[in-house]
Amino acid sequence: MNNIYRMKYRSVIVTQRGSSEFLQVVENFLRAPHPGEVRIKILSAPVSLPDVEARYGRSPFKLKVPFVPGYAIVGDVDEIGEGIQNFSVGDRVAALTVFGGYSEYIYLKENQLVPVSPTLDPAEVAPLILNYIVSYQTFHRSARVNPGDKVLIIGASGGIGTAFLQLGKLANLTMYGLASKSKHEVLSDYGAMPIDYRSQDFLEVIRETEPGGLDAIFDGVGGDYIRRSFSLLKPGGTYVGYCNPQSLSGMFRYLGLVLWLNLLPNGRSAKLYGTGISRFNRQPFLDDWATLFNLLEAGKIKPIIAAKYPILEAAEANQQLESGEVTGNIVLLGSGAI
Ligand SMILES: NC(=O)c1ccc[n+]([C@@H]2O[C@H](COP(=O)([O-])OP(=O)(O)OC[C@H]3O[C@@H](n4cnc5c(N)ncnc54)[C@H](OP(=O)(O)O)[C@@H]3O)[C@@H](O)[C@H]2O)c1
C-alpha cells in the first residue's frame, strides 16, 4: 500500500445535538478518491448560522448525528479519481457542500466544484460561496432590484446582511436595515439607515420616512416579521424570505403564509429565496459566483471577516458566532492558508 494511505487527516464532527461543546476533532485515514471523485485539501470554510442550526437540529431536514458540519469550502485539488475531465491536481476550487467543510480534506464529485482564481484570498472567497450568493440571488434573481429601489434588510449586520449592504450599495439601492444598536456603524458605512429592532418600532420609522412604501424586503429572521413587514411594501413590491424555518412544520407554515400573502388583492408579492432558481440547473450559480469573484478581484466587494480560526478550532468559532456579537463573517482556515 502507498505510504500516503497510512496518513491521517482530521475533521470536526458533531457528536450530539446541542451547544458547540459537542464539536469534537476526530482522525480519519486518507484514501484515494473513488472514480468521479476529487480529493480537496481545504484552505477555508465559512462558519455560518446554518451550521449552528444543523448542530441543534433546528432545520426542516435534519442531518443524522454524527456528521461533519461546514456548508461551503475553498481548497486545492489534491488528487483526482478516474474519469475526472475538467479539474487537475493543484486547481483551486470551491463548493457549496451543505455539510463536510470542517475538515482538513474533503472528497467531492466533479460536478460540485466551482473554479476559483488562485489570486483571490481563500478567506475572502469562503463567504462568497454561501452568504454572498444568497444575497446576490435574492437581490437580482428573486426581487430583481433596480437602482433607486427602497429596500429593508431584516438582519443587516450578519453574514448575509453585510453582503446585502455591500451589494446594495453597488446596486444604488436606498437601504434600511434592522440590527442591534452596537452594530449600527457598519450599516451607516454602506449608506443604510440603521434601525434598532429592540428599542425602535421599525414599522413606524419606515412609514414616516417612506410614506410611499418600499420596493422590496429581505427577511433573514422570519417569525412575526413576515406579516408585519409585508404591510410596508408599495403595490408591486416584493417580500423575499431566506430564513431557516427551523422545522418541517415551520416550513409548511412559512410556505402557507407566503401563499396566503400572494392571494391578497394588493399587488404585493411574497417569495422564498430559491423559488425559481432550480437546484438542478447549476448554471445560474456558476454565473453568479463568477460575477462575485470578479467583484472581489476588482475590489468592489470585500467580505467583513470578524474572526479567523484554524479549522480544528471550529468549536471556538461556533461559540463566537452564537454569542450574537459578530458583525459579518467568521472563517475557518486550513494549514495551507494560515
Ligand atoms: N436560504 C438559504 O439558502 C440560506 C443560506 C444561508 C443562511 N440562511 C438563513 O439566513 C438567516 C441569516 O443567516 P446569517 O448567516 O446571516 O446569520 P448571522 O450572521 O448569525 O446574522 C443573524 C442576523 O439576524 C439578526 N437578528 C437576530 N435576531 C433578530 C431579531 N429578533 N430581529 C431582527 N434581527 C435579528 C442579527 O442582528 P444583530 O446581531 O445585529 O442583533 C444578525 O444581523 C438564517 O436563518 C440562516 O439559516 C438561509
The ligand as an SDF file (V2000), in Angstrom:
LIG
                    3D

 48 52  0  0  0  0  0  0  0  0999 V2000
  -31.9680   30.0720    2.2370 N   0  0  0  0  0  0  0  0  0  0  0  0
  -30.6730   29.8040    2.2450 C   0  0  0  0  0  0  0  0  0  0  0  0
  -30.1090   29.2220    1.3140 O   0  0  0  0  0  0  0  0  0  0  0  0
  -29.8620   30.2570    3.4270 C   0  0  0  0  0  0  0  0  0  0  0  0
  -28.4730   30.1990    3.3820 C   0  0  0  0  0  0  0  0  0  0  0  0
  -27.7500   30.6690    4.4680 C   0  0  0  0  0  0  0  0  0  0  0  0
  -28.4280   31.1520    5.5930 C   0  0  0  0  0  0  0  0  0  0  0  0
  -29.7860   31.1510    5.5990 N   0  0  0  0  0  0  0  0  0  0  0  0
  -30.5230   31.6640    6.7540 C   0  0  0  0  0  0  0  0  0  0  0  0
  -30.3920   33.0780    6.8110 O   0  0  0  0  0  0  0  0  0  0  0  0
  -30.5330   33.5390    8.1400 C   0  0  0  0  0  0  0  0  0  0  0  0
  -29.4170   34.5210    8.4840 C   0  0  0  0  0  0  0  0  0  0  0  0
  -28.1590   33.8800    8.3650 O   0  0  0  0  0  0  0  0  0  0  0  0
  -26.7860   34.6500    8.6400 P   0  0  0  0  0  0  0  0  0  0  0  0
  -25.7040   33.6930    8.2940 O   0  0  0  0  0  0  0  0  0  0  0  0
  -26.7830   35.9910    8.0260 O   0  0  0  0  0  0  0  0  0  0  0  0
  -26.8390   34.7840   10.2400 O   0  0  0  0  0  0  0  0  0  0  0  0
  -25.9570   35.6950   11.2120 P   0  0  0  0  0  0  0  0  0  0  0  0
  -24.6760   36.0660   10.5620 O   0  0  0  0  0  0  0  0  0  0  0  0
  -25.8880   34.9850   12.5120 O   0  0  0  0  0  0  0  0  0  0  0  0
  -26.8440   37.0080   11.3730 O   0  0  0  0  0  0  0  0  0  0  0  0
  -28.1040   36.9890   12.0040 C   0  0  0  0  0  0  0  0  0  0  0  0
  -28.7360   38.3580   11.8140 C   0  0  0  0  0  0  0  0  0  0  0  0
  -30.0640   38.3230   12.3490 O   0  0  0  0  0  0  0  0  0  0  0  0
  -30.2410   39.4720   13.1810 C   0  0  0  0  0  0  0  0  0  0  0  0
  -31.2630   39.2070   14.1820 N   0  0  0  0  0  0  0  0  0  0  0  0
  -31.2560   38.2440   15.1160 C   0  0  0  0  0  0  0  0  0  0  0  0
  -32.4050   38.3210   15.8450 N   0  0  0  0  0  0  0  0  0  0  0  0
  -33.1320   39.3410   15.3260 C   0  0  0  0  0  0  0  0  0  0  0  0
  -34.4140   39.8940   15.6200 C   0  0  0  0  0  0  0  0  0  0  0  0
  -35.1840   39.4250   16.5980 N   0  0  0  0  0  0  0  0  0  0  0  0
  -34.8470   40.9360   14.8760 N   0  0  0  0  0  0  0  0  0  0  0  0
  -34.0780   41.4260   13.8610 C   0  0  0  0  0  0  0  0  0  0  0  0
  -32.8670   40.9450   13.5390 N   0  0  0  0  0  0  0  0  0  0  0  0
  -32.4070   39.9090   14.2660 C   0  0  0  0  0  0  0  0  0  0  0  0
  -28.8770   39.7360   13.7720 C   0  0  0  0  0  0  0  0  0  0  0  0
  -28.8200   41.0750   14.2280 O   0  0  0  0  0  0  0  0  0  0  0  0
  -27.8630   41.5640   15.4260 P   0  0  0  0  0  0  0  0  0  0  0  0
  -26.7140   40.5850   15.5030 O   0  0  0  0  0  0  0  0  0  0  0  0
  -27.4350   42.9150   14.9890 O   0  0  0  0  0  0  0  0  0  0  0  0
  -28.6850   41.5630   16.6700 O   0  0  0  0  0  0  0  0  0  0  0  0
  -27.9910   39.4800   12.5420 C   0  0  0  0  0  0  0  0  0  0  0  0
  -27.9780   40.5940   11.6890 O   0  0  0  0  0  0  0  0  0  0  0  0
  -30.5440   32.2640    8.9960 C   0  0  0  0  0  0  0  0  0  0  0  0
  -31.8910   31.9320    9.3010 O   0  0  0  0  0  0  0  0  0  0  0  0
  -29.9600   31.2160    8.0800 C   0  0  0  0  0  0  0  0  0  0  0  0
  -30.3750   29.9060    8.3610 O   0  0  0  0  0  0  0  0  0  0  0  0
  -30.5080   30.7340    4.5560 C   0  0  0  0  0  0  0  0  0  0  0  0
  1  2  1  0
  2  3  2  0
  2  4  1  0
  4  5  1  0
  4 48  2  0
  5  6  2  0
  6  7  1  0
  7  8  2  0
  8  9  1  0
  8 48  1  0
  9 10  1  0
  9 46  1  0
 10 11  1  0
 11 12  1  0
 11 44  1  0
 12 13  1  0
 13 14  1  0
 14 15  2  0
 14 16  1  0
 14 17  1  0
 17 18  1  0
 18 19  2  0
 18 20  1  0
 18 21  1  0
 21 22  1  0
 22 23  1  0
 23 24  1  0
 23 42  1  0
 24 25  1  0
 25 26  1  0
 25 36  1  0
 26 27  1  0
 26 35  1  0
 27 28  2  0
 28 29  1  0
 29 30  1  0
 29 35  2  0
 30 31  1  0
 30 32  2  0
 32 33  1  0
 33 34  2  0
 34 35  1  0
 36 37  1  0
 36 42  1  0
 37 38  1  0
 38 39  2  0
 38 40  1  0
 38 41  1  0
 42 43  1  0
 44 45  1  0
 44 46  1  0
 46 47  1  0
M  CHG  2   8   1  16  -1
M  END
$$$$
